[in-house]
Amino acid sequence: MSTDRFRELTVRGGPIERGEQHGEQLRDQIRQAIEFYRSIFDLPESEIRRSARNCKRQIAQYGGECDSDFTAEIESIARAASVEPEWIYALNARSELLELDAAECTALYHAPSGTLAQNWDWSPHLLDLVTLMTIELENGLRILTMTEPGIIGKVGFNSNGLGVCLNILRRDGPLDGLPVHIVLRAVLESPSFETARRRIRAAGGGKASNLLVGDAHGNSANFEFTADGVWEPATSGDWSFHTNHYQTKPVNPNRGSYECSFTRLETSQRLAGGGDGSRRQIIELLHDQSTDWPIHRCFTPHPEIGPLGTVATLLMDLPSRRLSVQRAALDGAKHAFHDCQL
């Protein structure tokens, strides 16, 4: 598959039905995703399987907080795709299993317009695997998420106008907690901002990620996960930003590989200053290449995963429930934005 648009898929029904639809329709893509992550986890398969079993226990326990059976959905995906369930759990825990210096992703929220947006920087191996998935829950809530095959939650928003972005951070201890992609799904299933905040705090530590959550009514917050808990950086003004370093804890020095993250944050704040948060301004910000550490990254070599760059640019207009997404090209070209309405 090679196109200027990502694949689209709708799944509906209970967790078993949704998992079956996901696994059947993305069977080949799930196997490709497993092979890609197997190649970069840099762990013995016995350790991957041990982590997957721990992941299953954590997810089963957490599902009660959300009144959701995430384990049934994951295992239905595995059955329908004819792969071992442990590998689907591993895909959903892929951010915790990887040990990479994070130099990827810039996320923002503009409160007056209710716009949530980010660049997703990752491997071009995912260009033909990324899926724009609409999930229709039995309670009537609908979700639109940009995700990877086999992963049940990622960046996106729901029909109540609540959305979430993701930044990977640097580990500051053992990452053996509930996987962040499960927390993302729990946020997307939340009927309100305060419910999302409660579910995020209930997820606890054992992760190294930031969630930027915003809604159609101007509410937003960053939630930084560390090995020992969840921290909420103070915010003020019309804009919120996050890149790939902790804002609440002195974990990441502004040098070495983290110079990129600090520079992108400073550039974002500079470019937003005095702006009106229009679609045009946000697109120009996310396309910025004005420094040696650009917000929009061409694919360049990474020592552990091969090329790394901006795979997708997403704008979520939460009041109108509209996603605008732009797929990158290997040659650095920018395709036109494609709109999806929820």
Phi, psi and omega in degrees: 000128175215116188205174177266005179229151175279156176299145177238143183211139174243131174236146184210164179106201177282178184300323180292315180296316180297317179297320179297317179296317178300308184294320181292315187278342180240027185305307182295321181292324177297317180295322177295320178296318178300315181295321179297310183289327174303322184286338184245354178297329180055044179224149172300147181300329178297324179287322177299316181293322177298316179295323179296320179293321175297319178302316180300316179298316181297317183293317180299319180291320184286332184304329179296328178297328184256359186054043182225143180257077182293327180295321178297320180295315181297315182288333173290323174302313182299314180298315183291329180271355181058048174232163180291135180306326181301329180286330176288322173298320180296320177300317180290341176255019189296328180292329179278333181280336181279145175235081182234146168293128185274121175221053189214147168079128174234126183237149180209159174220135175245111189295314183301325180265350183065036181257127176244133187208158173195159163266134173256110181259122181196199186279142175294348174301336182273352184304321181266004181249334181306138181230133171270105189252125171264126182244120179254110182278160181293337179277003177098345178289139178243145183233140170238117183227140169272115187222179178252151181305130180091343181264129191271353179200142179205218181287137178166198181207172181236176186289353172270003178080027177252128183228169183210141173242164185228135168233130173281139180243181182271134180300140175237019180164190182298134179255071184241023179266192177300128182300143184295331180291335174287321176297320176303315179296320179297322176296314181296336177272001184279134179284344184209166178299316183292326175295319178299316179300316181297317181292324178295314181293326179291340181289336177071193185271211181079021179221165175224078185208161171240136171250124171259112183251134176216162177226180184287354186252010177093003178275138176202159174195150168265143177231110182264121176268134173237181178298331187246008178167195181235133184234144184241104179298146176292141178229154176203157179086187185280339188245147168231140181225155168206144174237235189236031172226155180289135175262345183258342184227143181280063183269323190247117178283150180278066177197171180062220184294341182273355172301325179301313183294314179297320180295317180295323177296314180296320179296317179300314181296321179295313183290334179280337186305124178077359182277167183260002179071023179292162176305316181299315180297316182293320177297316179298321178297312182288344176266003187300136175223040189274352181232176175291345177240076188290154175289316175263117189255130168288158180288119180229158185297141172236136188296339186250334184238001184089214181297147177220134179187187181285113179277321184209148171243128185235135171238124178248107174276094189292321177299324181264359180058044183239132174255128171248123185229139181239124180270133178283168175236152183299333182274007179089357179291159178244117176288167176292154174289144178243128182263138174235131180254133179262000000 
